[in-house]
Structures are given as structure tokens and as C-alpha cells.
């Protein structure tokens, strides 16, 4: 926005007390008079929806616990730029699928007519409500949805393999070893790419990725 000439202000949690000392409704009313648009990046989906309802200017969801739609804009624009179209593409998400990025890939892909496969342990798959929402959109767009714990089945004929960190924000360090062992078979590697049966498959990651020891988290993991 700054590069395009807009005036940009940033408020972190130390600058305002959203929902603590200042109600979200009041903040929305004030910001709606100060700004032409608001992006919210926080935790609760209901907070950004309250902002949107009362601000009377466009409000973007930069990330909540439930959804990450701005990431979807970047991801699906990238896919269209690379392949030239989204029609008949197959996107496979591999790993922990019980997070905002995986949920949004599933639903957004279904909305746009992209076939979406998910390979994840059964206890780390999107909940039934999210799955039903995706199936409803897929029925309208003509795309197919597949959710399984079988990696080979999910990645076959995938144009895009997408993954995310195995240790999300807030994951207790005591759970790291158990989580990593559970996720090892979902690691994106050359063998997985061969299982697609295609030679044009690309790999995408929303970042950050802890694939080396150049970060403190990476050092702890390894």
C-alpha cells in the first residue's frame, strides 16, 4: 500500500487495547473515520467481523485463528501466474491440515474450481463443518475434494504440493518430538514429488519454514 502511494499506519497490541480497555465497536467507529481501509491481523474471527460491521470502510482479514484469506490471494495468483489458469488444477496440501492456511486452501480452492486434496493424520484434518463448506462450494464449481491420511493417494496427479510448518505458533515444546514423529511421513521430498506422476509439479509454502538451523526454532528442532 505504501509503495502504491497510500498513507499507512501500523498499530500493534501495545499501541491499542482492542477489546481490553477499548471495545472493538468503538475502535471500528473511530478508525472508520480516520482511514479508507483497515487490515486486521489477530486471533479471533469474531473480532475482524465486528470491525467490518462497524467501521463502514473495507476491512481485510490479514489472519485469524480460523482463516488466512490474504494468503490465499497471493497463493492462487501465484498458481495462475505459473500455470496460466486455475481450471482443472489439482492442489494437494500435505501435513498439519488443522490450521487456518489449510482450511482456507480447501475452501478457496473449492470456490475457484481447483481440485483440492489433503493428506494429513486423521486428528489433524479440517473439522466436519469446514469439510462440508468446501464440498458445498465444490458442488457449485465442479471441483473435487479428497481428504485422506494416505499421502500417495493424495499427491497423485497434483500440479501443486503445498505444505506448512509442523509446529504452529503456540505449540508446546513438550509436544514437539511427538508431533515431528507423527508428521515425518508427510515430509515433502523428492520421493513425494515422484509419486505425483507429473514432471511439472511445483511446491509451495506459506512460510516461515524451519528447514535448516538458521533460526532459533530450527536449531531447537534439529
N, CA, C and O of each residue as an XYZ file, in Angstrom:
888
protein
N       0.833     -1.201      0.000
C       0.000      0.000      0.000
C       0.871      1.256      0.000
O       0.580      2.220     -0.708
N       1.937      1.239      0.795
C       2.854      2.379      0.844
C       3.504      2.597     -0.515
O       3.617      3.733     -0.977
N       3.929      1.516     -1.156
C       4.579      1.630     -2.460
C       3.636      2.193     -3.517
O       4.079      2.816     -4.482
N       2.349      1.973     -3.336
C       1.357      2.467     -4.288
C       0.896      3.881     -3.973
O       0.043      4.434     -4.667
N       1.468      4.469     -2.913
C       1.168      5.860     -2.612
C       0.212      6.101     -1.467
O      -0.139      7.246     -1.183
N      -0.217      5.039     -0.805
C      -1.158      5.205      0.309
C      -0.421      5.594      1.588
O       0.749      5.257      1.765
N      -1.108      6.299      2.467
C      -0.577      6.595      3.797
C      -0.913      5.406      4.688
O      -2.071      5.004      4.791
N       0.102      4.851      5.327
C      -0.081      3.621      6.097
C       0.303      3.847      7.555
O       1.372      4.386      7.842
N      -0.561      3.439      8.468
C      -0.267      3.426      9.898
C      -0.338      1.993     10.395
O      -1.107      1.181      9.881
N       0.481      1.689     11.412
C       0.502      0.338     11.975
C       0.327      0.425     13.482
O       0.985      1.225     14.147
N      -0.549     -0.390     14.010
C      -0.778     -0.451     15.453
C      -0.566     -1.889     15.920
O      -1.229     -2.807     15.439
N       0.357     -2.079     16.855
C       0.481     -3.416     17.433
C      -0.288     -3.464     18.752
O      -0.901     -2.476     19.155
N      -0.252     -4.609     19.417
C      -1.074     -4.782     20.610
C      -0.654     -3.863     21.755
O      -1.414     -3.663     22.702
N       0.549     -3.308     21.672
C       0.988     -2.374     22.700
C       0.507     -0.953     22.458
O       0.552     -0.117     23.360
N       0.045     -0.677     21.239
C      -0.414      0.668     20.888
C      -1.891      0.882     21.197
O      -2.299      1.974     21.592
N      -2.683     -0.157     21.016
C      -4.115     -0.069     21.310
C      -4.505     -1.272     22.163
O      -3.800     -2.280     22.191
N      -5.613     -1.156     22.843
C      -6.068     -2.225     23.735
C      -7.406     -2.750     23.222
O      -8.439     -2.640     23.881
N      -7.347     -3.322     22.025
C      -8.545     -3.753     21.322
C      -9.286     -4.817     22.122
O      -8.769     -5.908     22.358
N     -10.488     -4.487     22.529
C     -11.310     -5.426     23.270
C     -10.942     -5.571     24.725
O     -11.582     -6.335     25.448
N      -9.909     -4.845     25.182
C      -9.492     -4.910     26.586
C      -9.964     -3.661     27.315
O     -10.831     -3.731     28.187
N      -9.387     -2.514     26.953
C      -9.834     -1.242     27.519
C     -10.707     -0.466     26.542
O     -11.459      0.427     26.931
N     -10.593     -0.820     25.281
C     -11.366     -0.149     24.238
C     -12.170     -1.200     23.485
O     -11.604     -2.178     22.998
N     -13.464     -1.012     23.387
C     -14.282     -2.010     22.695
C     -13.945     -2.025     21.209
O     -13.551     -1.009     20.636
N     -14.105     -3.181     20.606
C     -13.837     -3.311     19.177
C     -14.788     -2.432     18.380
O     -14.406     -1.856     17.361
N     -16.014     -2.331     18.841
C     -17.002     -1.491     18.157
C     -16.579     -0.030     18.151
O     -16.636      0.629     17.113
N     -16.152      0.481     19.311
C     -15.718      1.876     19.384
C     -14.487      2.112     18.519
O     -14.397      3.119     17.816
N     -13.541      1.179     18.575
C     -12.334      1.306     17.759
C     -12.686      1.312     16.275
O     -12.119      2.084     15.502
N     -13.614      0.459     15.883
C     -14.035      0.404     14.483
C     -14.649      1.727     14.041
O     -14.372      2.208     12.942
N     -15.475      2.311     14.891
C     -16.122      3.581     14.539
C     -15.097      4.698     14.363
O     -15.206      5.511     13.446
N     -14.096      4.732     15.251
C     -13.061      5.766     15.167
C     -12.167      5.540     13.945
O     -11.928      6.467     13.172
N     -11.673      4.310     13.770
C     -10.790      4.018     12.644
C     -11.511      4.206     11.314
O     -10.898      4.591     10.318
N     -12.803      3.936     11.299
C     -13.569      4.120     10.073
C     -13.620      5.566      9.626
O     -13.795      5.849      8.440
N     -13.468      6.485     10.570
C     -13.429      7.914     10.232
C     -12.020      8.369      9.866
O     -11.845      9.350      9.143
N     -11.019      7.650     10.372
C      -9.628      8.037     10.144
C      -9.048      7.454      8.856
O      -8.179      8.061      8.230
N      -9.536      6.271      8.462
C      -8.896      5.536      7.370
C      -9.903      5.131      6.302
O     -11.107      5.056      6.550
N      -9.379      4.872      5.106
C     -10.203      4.401      3.994
C     -10.271      2.874      3.939
O     -11.082      2.317      3.199
N      -9.442      2.211      4.700
C      -9.445      0.750      4.758
C      -8.670      0.288      5.976
O      -7.781      0.993      6.452
N      -8.998     -0.887      6.484
C      -8.370     -1.431      7.691
C      -8.026     -2.895      7.444
O      -8.861     -3.661      6.964
N      -6.797     -3.281      7.772
C      -6.467     -4.707      7.784
C      -6.270     -5.142      9.227
O      -5.560     -4.494      9.995
N      -6.907     -6.242      9.578
C      -6.811     -6.803     10.931
C      -6.037     -8.108     10.877
O      -6.349     -8.990     10.076
N      -5.034     -8.232     11.725
C      -4.303     -9.493     11.881
C      -4.270     -9.797     13.369
O      -3.604     -9.108     14.142
N      -4.986    -10.824     13.756
C      -5.102    -11.127     15.178
C      -5.492    -12.568     15.397
O      -5.040    -13.461     14.681
N      -6.335    -12.791     16.392
C      -6.655    -14.163     16.759
C      -8.096    -14.561     16.440
O      -8.325    -15.605     15.830
N      -9.052    -13.757     16.838
C     -10.445    -14.188     16.816
C     -11.183    -13.701     15.572
O     -11.168    -12.511     15.258
N     -11.819    -14.619     14.877
C     -12.583    -14.288     13.684
C     -13.702    -13.302     13.997
O     -13.989    -12.414     13.194
N     -14.330    -13.452     15.147
C     -15.434    -12.553     15.503
C     -14.951    -11.115     15.656
O     -15.727    -10.180     15.458
N     -13.676    -10.925     16.005
C     -13.149     -9.566     16.150
C     -13.098     -8.848     14.803
O     -13.528     -7.700     14.693
N     -12.579     -9.517     13.788
C     -12.490     -8.872     12.476
C     -13.882     -8.677     11.884
O     -14.114     -7.715     11.151
N     -14.801     -9.574     12.193
C     -16.167     -9.409     11.700
C     -16.863     -8.232     12.380
O     -17.652     -7.525     11.754
N     -16.565     -8.024     13.671
C     -17.113     -6.859     14.374
C     -16.542     -5.570     13.799
O     -17.274     -4.601     13.596
N     -15.245     -5.553     13.537
C     -14.620     -4.397     12.894
C     -15.290     -4.094     11.562
O     -15.622     -2.946     11.267
N     -15.482     -5.119     10.775
C     -16.071     -4.944      9.454
C     -17.495     -4.402      9.537
O     -17.910     -3.592      8.708
N     -18.227     -4.853     10.533
C     -19.629     -4.447     10.668
C     -19.764     -2.977     11.039
O     -20.691     -2.305     10.589
N     -18.833     -2.469     11.867
C     -18.997     -1.126     12.423
C     -18.098     -0.066     11.788
O     -18.338      1.125     11.985
N     -17.071     -0.461     11.034
C     -16.103      0.518     10.537
C     -16.639      1.354      9.377
O     -16.237      2.506      9.209
N     -17.534      0.792      8.581
C     -18.100      1.462      7.408
C     -17.046      1.796      6.347
O     -17.259      2.662      5.498
N     -15.913      1.101      6.408
C     -14.907      1.130      5.341
C     -14.485     -0.321      5.116
O     -14.751     -1.169      5.967
N     -13.833     -0.627      3.989
C     -13.399     -2.011      3.767
C     -12.464     -2.504      4.867
O     -11.568     -1.777      5.297
N     -12.672     -3.730      5.319
C     -11.825     -4.362      6.331
C     -11.311     -5.680      5.762
O     -12.093     -6.513      5.303
N      -9.991     -5.866      5.795
C      -9.372     -7.089      5.300
C      -8.946     -7.955      6.474
O      -8.441     -7.464      7.483
N      -9.157     -9.240      6.319
C      -8.686    -10.203      7.312
C      -7.263    -10.603      6.951
O      -7.047    -11.364      6.007
N      -6.287    -10.088      7.706
C      -4.889    -10.420      7.458
C      -4.477    -11.747      8.049
O      -3.434    -12.289      7.685
N      -5.277    -12.281      8.953
C      -5.063    -13.595      9.567
C      -5.857    -13.648     10.855
O      -5.826    -12.711     11.653
N      -6.568    -14.745     11.057
C      -7.166    -15.070     12.351
C      -6.867    -16.535     12.639
O      -6.285    -17.231     11.807
N      -7.261    -16.995     13.807
C      -7.068    -18.410     14.122
C      -7.768    -19.310     13.111
O      -7.300    -20.410     12.815
N      -8.892    -18.834     12.586
C      -9.702    -19.670     11.715
C      -9.317    -19.590     10.243
O      -9.329    -20.608      9.550
N      -8.972    -18.390      9.749
C      -8.802    -18.172      8.313
C      -7.589    -17.303      8.002
O      -7.091    -16.572      8.859
N      -7.119    -17.399      6.744
C      -5.998    -16.568      6.281
C      -6.236    -16.180      4.817
O      -5.473    -16.592      3.944
N      -7.283    -15.393      4.536
C      -7.666    -15.112      3.144
C      -6.655    -14.307      2.344
O      -6.545    -14.506      1.135
N      -5.910    -13.399      2.978
C      -4.934    -12.634      2.202
C      -3.801    -13.530      1.700
O      -3.221    -13.266      0.647
N      -3.487    -14.580      2.445
C      -2.516    -15.564      1.967
C      -3.049    -16.258      0.716
O      -2.291    -16.588     -0.197
N      -4.359    -16.471      0.690
C      -4.971    -17.139     -0.463
C      -4.851    -16.297     -1.728
O      -4.633    -16.829     -2.816
N      -4.993    -14.984     -1.582
C      -4.852    -14.106     -2.748
C      -3.472    -14.300     -3.371
O      -3.345    -14.460     -4.585
N      -2.442    -14.282     -2.528
C      -1.076    -14.457     -3.023
C      -0.879    -15.841     -3.634
O      -0.273    -15.976     -4.697
N      -1.392    -16.866     -2.959
C      -1.154    -18.237     -3.417
C      -1.841    -18.539     -4.741
O      -1.223    -19.089     -5.653
N      -3.107    -18.185     -4.850
C      -3.825    -18.531     -6.080
C      -3.428    -17.622     -7.246
O      -3.518    -18.032     -8.403
N      -2.990    -16.391     -6.955
C      -2.413    -15.562     -8.014
C      -1.119    -16.190     -8.526
O      -0.845    -16.177     -9.726
N      -0.322    -16.741     -7.601
C       0.925    -17.401     -7.989
C       0.647    -18.610     -8.874
O       1.317    -18.811     -9.887
N      -0.335    -19.409     -8.494
C      -0.682    -20.589     -9.293
C      -1.145    -20.190    -10.693
O      -0.744    -20.794    -11.688
N      -1.988    -19.171    -10.753
C      -2.486    -18.744    -12.067
C      -1.358    -18.154    -12.908
O      -1.304    -18.365    -14.120
N      -0.458    -17.414    -12.262
C       0.673    -16.844    -12.985
C       1.555    -17.952    -13.557
O       2.025    -17.852    -14.690
N       1.776    -18.998    -12.781
C       2.683    -20.068    -13.205
C       2.052    -20.969    -14.263
O       2.689    -21.302    -15.263
N       0.796    -21.362    -14.038
C       0.146    -22.319    -14.944
C      -0.694    -21.656    -16.028
O      -1.080    -22.307    -16.999
N      -0.980    -20.360    -15.869
C      -1.788    -19.658    -16.855
C      -3.279    -19.752    -16.623
O      -4.051    -18.994    -17.210
N      -3.689    -20.670    -15.776
C      -5.104    -20.869    -15.467
C      -5.230    -21.627    -14.153
O      -4.284    -22.272    -13.700
N      -6.410    -21.542    -13.549
C      -6.711    -22.357    -12.375
C      -7.587    -23.551    -12.742
O      -7.769    -24.465    -11.938
N      -8.123    -23.537    -13.948
C      -9.042    -24.589    -14.392
C      -8.366    -25.956    -14.408
O      -7.310    -26.142    -15.013
N      -8.998    -26.898    -13.732
C      -8.552    -28.297    -13.704
C      -7.222    -28.508    -12.997
O      -6.636    -29.586    -13.101
N      -6.735    -27.503    -12.280
C      -5.535    -27.714    -11.473
C      -5.880    -28.572    -10.259
O      -7.001    -28.535     -9.751
N      -4.898    -29.340     -9.809
C      -5.052    -30.111     -8.577
C      -4.011    -29.647     -7.573
O      -2.809    -29.691     -7.836
N      -4.487    -29.207     -6.431
C      -3.642    -28.737     -5.335
C      -3.718    -29.750     -4.208
O      -4.808    -30.088     -3.746
N      -2.569    -30.235     -3.762
C      -2.536    -31.152     -2.623
C      -1.821    -30.491     -1.456
O      -0.669    -30.072     -1.567
N      -2.526    -30.408     -0.339
C      -1.914    -29.909      0.896
C      -1.479    -31.120      1.713
O      -2.247    -32.061      1.912
N      -0.229    -31.080      2.184
C       0.334    -32.197      2.932
C       0.836    -31.709      4.286
O       1.593    -30.741      4.358
N       0.417    -32.375      5.357
C       0.917    -32.021      6.687
C      -0.194    -31.782      7.681
O      -1.236    -32.436      7.639
N       0.037    -30.833      8.581
C      -0.959    -30.457      9.586
C      -2.040    -29.634      8.897
O      -1.807    -28.482      8.531
N      -3.212    -30.215      8.720
C      -4.284    -29.535      7.984
C      -5.335    -28.934      8.903
O      -6.388    -28.492      8.444
N      -5.052    -28.919     10.192
C      -5.992    -28.315     11.143
C      -5.509    -26.915     11.498
O      -5.349    -26.587     12.674
N      -5.277    -26.094     10.481
C      -4.836    -24.718     10.718
C      -5.493    -23.786      9.704
O      -6.170    -24.236      8.779
N      -5.286    -22.486      9.891
C      -6.003    -21.516      9.061
C      -5.618    -21.592      7.583
O      -6.479    -21.433      6.717
N      -4.363    -21.828      7.286
C      -3.936    -21.888      5.887
C      -4.555    -23.089      5.174
O      -5.086    -22.952      4.072
N      -4.489    -24.257      5.796
C      -5.055    -25.458      5.177
C      -6.562    -25.325      4.994
O      -7.100    -25.696      3.951
N      -7.239    -24.798      6.008
C      -8.690    -24.610      5.893
C      -9.025    -23.676      4.737
O      -9.950    -23.935      3.967
N      -8.268    -22.591      4.621
C      -8.563    -21.615      3.580
C      -8.200    -22.129      2.191
O      -8.897    -21.827      1.223
N      -7.133    -22.893      2.079
C      -6.800    -23.504      0.788
C      -7.920    -24.432      0.332
O      -8.294    -24.444     -0.840
N      -8.446    -25.206      1.274
C      -9.516    -26.145      0.952
C     -10.758    -25.420      0.449
O     -11.312    -25.767     -0.594
N     -11.185    -24.416      1.194
C     -12.422    -23.715      0.851
C     -12.234    -22.815     -0.369
O     -13.082    -22.795     -1.261
N     -11.127    -22.069     -0.411
C     -10.891    -21.167     -1.542
C     -10.720    -21.946     -2.839
O     -11.266    -21.569     -3.876
N      -9.959    -23.035     -2.773
C      -9.795    -23.865     -3.957
C     -11.125    -24.382     -4.471
O     -11.381    -24.376     -5.675
N     -11.975    -24.830     -3.547
C     -13.299    -25.324     -3.934
C     -14.126    -24.222     -4.579
O     -14.864    -24.476     -5.532
N     -14.011    -23.008     -4.071
C     -14.747    -21.876     -4.639
C     -14.286    -21.568     -6.061
O     -15.095    -21.215     -6.919
N     -12.975    -21.704     -6.307
C     -12.390    -21.303     -7.586
C     -12.348    -22.427     -8.613
O     -11.862    -22.230     -9.727
N     -12.845    -23.590     -8.256
C     -12.848    -24.696     -9.202
C     -11.549    -25.473     -9.258
O     -11.313    -26.216    -10.211
N     -10.698    -25.314     -8.247
C      -9.447    -26.064     -8.160
C      -9.704    -27.353     -7.380
O     -10.333    -27.324     -6.322
N      -9.225    -28.469     -7.892
C      -9.338    -29.731     -7.156
C      -8.403    -29.676     -5.954
O      -7.219    -29.374     -6.106
N      -8.912    -29.960     -4.777
C      -8.102    -29.869     -3.565
C      -8.048    -31.224     -2.875
O      -9.079    -31.800     -2.527
N      -6.836    -31.722     -2.682
C      -6.610    -32.948     -1.923
C      -5.875    -32.583     -0.637
O      -5.039    -31.679     -0.633
N      -6.176    -33.265      0.425
C      -5.476    -33.055      1.689
C      -4.971    -34.392      2.198
O      -5.729    -35.356      2.300
N      -3.676    -34.443      2.520
C      -3.082    -35.613      3.155
C      -2.614    -35.200      4.541
O      -1.687    -34.402      4.681
N      -3.256    -35.744      5.560
C      -2.941    -35.373      6.939
C      -3.369    -36.496      7.874
O      -4.290    -37.246      7.553
N      -2.713    -36.622      9.027
C      -3.210    -37.573     10.026
C      -4.669    -37.263     10.347
O      -5.089    -36.108     10.286
N      -5.431    -38.281     10.683
C      -6.868    -38.091     10.880
C      -7.189    -37.045     11.939
O      -8.183    -36.328     11.820
N      -6.357    -36.950     12.972
C      -6.632    -35.982     14.038
C      -6.136    -34.582     13.698
O      -6.285    -33.660     14.499
N      -5.546    -34.415     12.512
C      -5.068    -33.101     12.082
C      -5.694    -32.700     10.745
O      -5.094    -31.967      9.959
N      -6.896    -33.186     10.505
C      -7.644    -32.822      9.304
C      -8.679    -31.753      9.630
O      -9.081    -31.631     10.787
N      -9.123    -30.976      8.644
C     -10.146    -29.959      8.899
C     -11.402    -30.592      9.497
O     -11.752    -31.726      9.174
N     -12.071    -29.844     10.372
C     -13.254    -30.408     11.020
C     -14.402    -30.587     10.024
O     -14.339    -30.107      8.893
N     -15.433    -31.276     10.460
C     -16.528    -31.650      9.560
C     -17.260    -30.437      8.988
O     -17.715    -30.475      7.845
N     -17.380    -29.359      9.771
C     -18.061    -28.159      9.272
C     -17.291    -27.536      8.111
O     -17.881    -27.129      7.111
N     -15.965    -27.467      8.254
C     -15.130    -26.912      7.187
C     -15.194    -27.806      5.952
O     -15.300    -27.318      4.827
N     -15.129    -29.101      6.169
C     -15.206    -30.025      5.039
C     -16.529    -29.876      4.295
O     -16.554    -29.864      3.064
N     -17.618    -29.764      5.034
C     -18.923    -29.631      4.392
C     -19.021    -28.334      3.605
O     -19.590    -28.302      2.514
N     -18.460    -27.258      4.168
C     -18.444    -25.976      3.460
C     -17.701    -26.113      2.138
O     -18.152    -25.613      1.107
N     -16.556    -26.796      2.178
C     -15.765    -26.991      0.956
C     -16.520    -27.846     -0.060
O     -16.528    -27.534     -1.251
N     -17.150    -28.916      0.403
C     -17.913    -29.774     -0.511
C     -19.066    -29.010     -1.156
O     -19.378    -29.223     -2.327
N     -19.695    -28.125     -0.395
C     -20.790    -27.324     -0.954
C     -20.295    -26.430     -2.089
O     -20.926    -26.339     -3.142
N     -19.151    -25.768     -1.860
C     -18.583    -24.923     -2.911
C     -18.123    -25.763     -4.102
O     -18.284    -25.359     -5.254
N     -17.551    -26.931     -3.818
C     -17.068    -27.796     -4.897
C     -18.215    -28.265     -5.786
O     -18.056    -28.390     -7.000
N     -19.356    -28.519     -5.185
C     -20.526    -28.923     -5.971
C     -20.956    -27.819     -6.932
O     -21.464    -28.092     -8.019
N     -20.748    -26.573     -6.519
C     -21.117    -25.440     -7.367
C     -20.089    -25.194     -8.470
O     -20.444    -24.854     -9.599
N     -18.809    -25.368     -8.129
C     -17.742    -25.035     -9.084
C     -17.344    -26.205     -9.976
O     -16.741    -26.011    -11.031
N     -17.684    -27.424     -9.548
C     -17.306    -28.598    -10.326
C     -15.964    -29.185     -9.948
O     -15.474    -30.087    -10.626
N     -15.357    -28.690     -8.875
C     -14.068    -29.224     -8.439
C     -14.280    -30.467     -7.581
O     -15.400    -30.771     -7.171
N     -13.188    -31.178     -7.317
C     -13.259    -32.377     -6.488
C     -12.464    -32.169     -5.207
O     -11.452    -31.468     -5.193
N     -12.937    -32.786     -4.137
C     -12.291    -32.698     -2.827
C     -11.931    -34.104     -2.379
O     -12.742    -35.024     -2.484
N     -10.720    -34.267     -1.883
C     -10.299    -35.558     -1.339
C      -9.522    -35.305     -0.048
O      -8.543    -34.557     -0.048
N      -9.948    -35.917      1.038
C      -9.281    -35.755      2.328
C      -8.943    -37.141      2.860
O      -9.829    -37.966      3.081
N      -7.655    -37.386      3.061
C      -7.199    -38.720      3.406
C      -5.921    -38.641      4.233
O      -5.277    -37.593      4.296
N      -5.562    -39.746      4.861
C      -4.271    -39.827      5.544
C      -3.226    -40.480      4.647
O      -2.058    -40.583      5.023
N      -3.645    -40.920      3.463
C      -2.771    -41.617      2.527
C      -2.072    -40.615      1.606
O      -2.702    -40.015      0.735
N      -0.780    -40.444      1.808
C      -0.025    -39.452      1.038
C       0.011    -39.799     -0.445
O      -0.220    -38.934     -1.290
N       0.298    -41.048     -0.764
C       0.422    -41.456     -2.168
C      -0.856    -41.182     -2.941
O      -0.816    -40.712     -4.078
N      -1.987    -41.476     -2.321
C      -3.280    -41.247     -2.963
C      -3.540    -39.759     -3.169
O      -4.078    -39.351     -4.198
N      -3.156    -38.954     -2.185
C      -3.458    -37.519     -2.239
C      -2.597    -36.768     -3.247
O      -3.076    -35.838     -3.896
N      -1.331    -37.159     -3.388
C      -0.427    -36.379     -4.241
C      -0.458    -36.816     -5.703
O       0.095    -36.124     -6.558
N      -1.084    -37.936     -6.005
C      -1.106    -38.415     -7.392
C      -1.773    -37.389     -8.300
O      -2.892    -36.946     -8.041
N      -1.067    -37.017     -9.372
C      -1.551    -36.047    -10.360
C      -1.686    -34.626     -9.788
O      -2.443    -33.811    -10.316
N      -0.961    -34.341     -8.727
C      -1.013    -32.993     -8.140
C      -0.131    -32.032     -8.927
O       1.055    -32.290     -9.133
N      -0.717    -30.928     -9.363
C       0.056    -29.877    -10.021
C       0.820    -29.045     -9.002
O       1.893    -28.515     -9.289
N       0.250    -28.939     -7.808
C       0.851    -28.155     -6.728
C       0.846    -28.985     -5.453
O      -0.186    -29.535     -5.070
N       1.989    -29.075     -4.802
C       2.056    -29.635     -3.451
C       2.340    -28.483     -2.503
O       3.308    -27.743     -2.680
N       1.506    -28.340     -1.514
C       1.583    -27.213     -0.583
C       1.759    -27.778      0.821
O       1.110    -28.755      1.193
N       2.638    -27.159      1.593
C       2.820    -27.593      2.973
C       3.056    -26.392      3.872
O       3.239    -25.270      3.400
N       3.051    -26.642      5.157
C       3.228    -25.585      6.160
C       4.059    -26.172      7.294
O       4.409    -27.352      7.269
N       4.371    -25.355      8.278
C       5.154    -25.830      9.417
C       4.399    -26.929     10.163
O       3.169    -26.963     10.154
N       5.135    -27.813     10.800
C       4.522    -28.845     11.639
C       4.278    -28.335     13.053
O       3.436    -28.862     13.781
N       5.021    -27.311     13.427
C       4.898    -26.740     14.772
C       4.342    -25.335     14.640
O       5.082    -24.393     14.356
N       3.052    -25.194     14.842
C       2.410    -23.897     14.691
C       2.698    -23.006     15.883
O       3.214    -23.458     16.905
N       2.353    -21.716     15.737
C       2.534    -20.772     16.827
C       1.803    -21.268     18.066
O       0.622    -21.613     18.008
N       2.517    -21.300     19.188
C       1.884    -21.697     20.440
C       1.982    -23.175     20.753
O       1.561    -23.603     21.828
N       2.539    -23.983     19.824
C       2.688    -25.409     20.110
C       3.663    -25.609     21.264
O       4.793    -25.124     21.215
N       3.235    -26.316     22.292
C       4.060    -26.565     23.474
C       5.306    -27.350     23.071
O       5.212    -28.355     22.367
N       6.476    -26.886     23.523
C       7.727    -27.564     23.167
C       7.739    -29.017     23.627
O       8.428    -29.847     23.033
N       6.989    -29.333     24.675
C       6.925    -30.708     25.161
C       6.277    -31.629     24.128
O       6.468    -32.845     24.166
N       5.516    -31.050     23.213
C       4.818    -31.839     22.201
C       5.610    -31.959     20.897
O       5.196    -32.671     19.982
N       6.745    -31.267     20.814
C       7.476    -31.213     19.554
C       7.885    -32.595     19.052
O       7.640    -32.928     17.893
N       8.513    -33.409     19.921
C       9.009    -34.718     19.486
C       7.880    -35.593     18.959
O       8.004    -36.220     17.907
N       6.774    -35.628     19.704
C       5.632    -36.442     19.288
C       5.071    -35.958     17.962
O       4.757    -36.759     17.082
N       4.947    -34.630     17.821
C       4.391    -34.063     16.595
C       5.304    -34.357     15.400
O       4.819    -34.748     14.339
N       6.602    -34.174     15.560
C       7.537    -34.393     14.456
C       7.516    -35.849     14.005
O       7.511    -36.125     12.806
N       7.505    -36.786     14.960
C       7.459    -38.206     14.604
C       6.177    -38.534     13.841
O       6.192    -39.320     12.893
N       5.073    -37.928     14.262
C       3.790    -38.162     13.598
C       3.803    -37.635     12.163
O       3.151    -38.198     11.284
N       4.551    -36.551     11.929
C       4.498    -35.870     10.638
C       5.579    -36.315      9.660
O       5.563    -35.887      8.506
N       6.515    -37.156     10.083
C       7.651    -37.498      9.227
C       7.228    -38.056      7.868
O       7.844    -37.743      6.850
N       6.191    -38.872      7.848
C       5.764    -39.463      6.573
C       5.084    -38.446      5.661
O       4.778    -38.750      4.508
N       4.845    -37.231      6.179
C       4.224    -36.169      5.388
C       5.247    -35.125      4.941
O       4.883    -34.045      4.475
N       6.517    -35.458      5.089
C       7.578    -34.545      4.662
C       7.603    -34.442      3.138
O       7.567    -35.452      2.437
N       7.664    -33.219      2.642
C       7.771    -33.015      1.193
C       9.218    -33.251      0.774
O      10.126    -32.569      1.250
N       9.429    -34.209     -0.109
C      10.774    -34.548     -0.567
C      10.701    -35.075     -2.002
O       9.628    -35.123     -2.605
N      11.845    -35.463     -2.530
C      11.903    -35.907     -3.927
C      11.029    -37.134     -4.164
O      10.404    -37.259     -5.217
N      10.983    -38.033     -3.194
C      10.169    -39.239     -3.346
C       8.685    -38.894     -3.463
O       7.957    -39.506     -4.244
N       8.246    -37.913     -2.682
C       6.848    -37.493     -2.765
C       6.544    -36.890     -4.133
O       5.487    -37.146     -4.709
N       7.468    -36.095     -4.646
C       7.259    -35.481     -5.959
C       7.147    -36.543     -7.054
O       6.372    -36.379     -7.996
N       7.911    -37.626     -6.936
C       7.815    -38.708     -7.921
C       6.430    -39.346     -7.904
O       5.930    -39.802     -8.933
N       5.817    -39.371     -6.722
C       4.506    -40.012     -6.583
C       3.397    -39.239     -7.291
O       2.300    -39.766     -7.479
N       3.669    -38.002     -7.684
C       2.643    -37.244     -8.410
C       2.435    -37.801     -9.812
O       1.351    -37.675    -10.382
N       3.481    -38.421    -10.368
C       3.399    -38.919    -11.734
C       3.521    -37.819    -12.771
O       3.322    -38.060    -13.961
N       3.848    -36.605    -12.324
C       3.977    -35.456    -13.221
C       5.386    -34.885    -13.127
O       6.080    -35.077    -12.129
N       5.797    -34.183    -14.176
C       7.123    -33.563    -14.142
C       7.055    -32.044    -14.017
O       8.085    -31.370    -14.062
N       5.843    -31.499    -13.859
C       5.716    -30.043    -13.764
C       5.219    -29.582    -12.390
O       4.921    -28.401    -12.206
N       5.130    -30.490    -11.438
C       4.596    -30.150    -10.110
C       5.472    -29.111     -9.423
O       6.699    -29.217     -9.432
N       4.834    -28.107     -8.829
C       5.569    -27.114     -8.054
C       5.242    -27.294     -6.574
O       4.204    -27.848     -6.213
N       6.148    -26.815     -5.731
C       5.972    -26.893     -4.276
C       5.787    -25.487     -3.730
O       6.531    -24.572     -4.081
N       4.793    -25.323     -2.873
C       4.524    -24.019     -2.276
C       4.488    -24.138     -0.753
O       4.147    -25.183     -0.200
N       4.846    -23.048     -0.099
C       4.879    -22.984      1.372
C       4.569    -21.551      1.764
O       5.109    -20.617      1.172
N       3.707    -21.365      2.752
C       3.309    -20.007      3.133
C       4.373    -19.292      3.960
O       4.312    -18.074      4.127
N       5.351    -20.040      4.480
C       6.455    -19.513      5.282
C       5.967    -18.932      6.621
O       4.824    -18.485      6.716
N       6.812    -18.936      7.640
C       8.209    -19.371      7.656
C       8.332    -20.893      7.601
O       7.410    -21.620      7.969
N       9.498    -21.359      7.131
C       9.763    -22.795      7.039
C      11.016    -23.119      7.847
O      12.059    -22.489      7.672
N      10.904    -24.089      8.715
C      12.035    -24.457      9.576
C      12.767    -25.657      8.970
O      12.733    -26.766      9.504
N      13.429    -25.401      7.838
C      14.065    -26.487      7.090
C      15.570    -26.547      7.306
O      16.251    -27.380      6.707
N      16.096    -25.663      8.163
C      17.525    -25.668      8.431
C      17.742    -25.119      9.841
O      16.791    -24.983     10.612
N      18.979    -24.808     10.171
C      19.296    -24.330     11.523
C      19.610    -22.834     11.544
O      20.331    -22.362     12.424
N      19.077    -22.098     10.590
C      19.337    -20.662     10.528
C      18.385    -19.839     11.382
O      18.451    -18.610     11.376
N      17.498    -20.506     12.119
C      16.596    -19.824     13.049
C      16.686    -20.502     14.409
O      17.130    -21.646     14.507
N      16.271    -19.806     15.447
C      16.297    -20.393     16.789
C      15.374    -21.599     16.884
O      15.711    -22.602     17.514
N      14.199    -21.495     16.248
C      13.272    -22.631     16.258
C      13.884    -23.818     15.518
O      13.790    -24.956     15.976
N      14.511    -23.548     14.374
C      15.156    -24.608     13.620
C      16.254    -25.292     14.411
O      16.406    -26.511     14.343
N      17.021    -24.513     15.162
C      18.085    -25.078     15.991
C      17.520    -25.986     17.071
O      18.079    -27.046     17.352
N      16.413    -25.573     17.676
C      15.783    -26.399     18.714
C      15.242    -27.699     18.122
O      15.332    -28.759     18.741
N      14.683    -27.605     16.927
C      14.101    -28.789     16.295
C      15.160    -29.815     15.943
O      14.964    -31.016     16.131
N      16.290    -29.332     15.428
C      17.321    -30.254     14.974
C      18.252    -30.684     16.099
O      19.176    -31.464     15.871
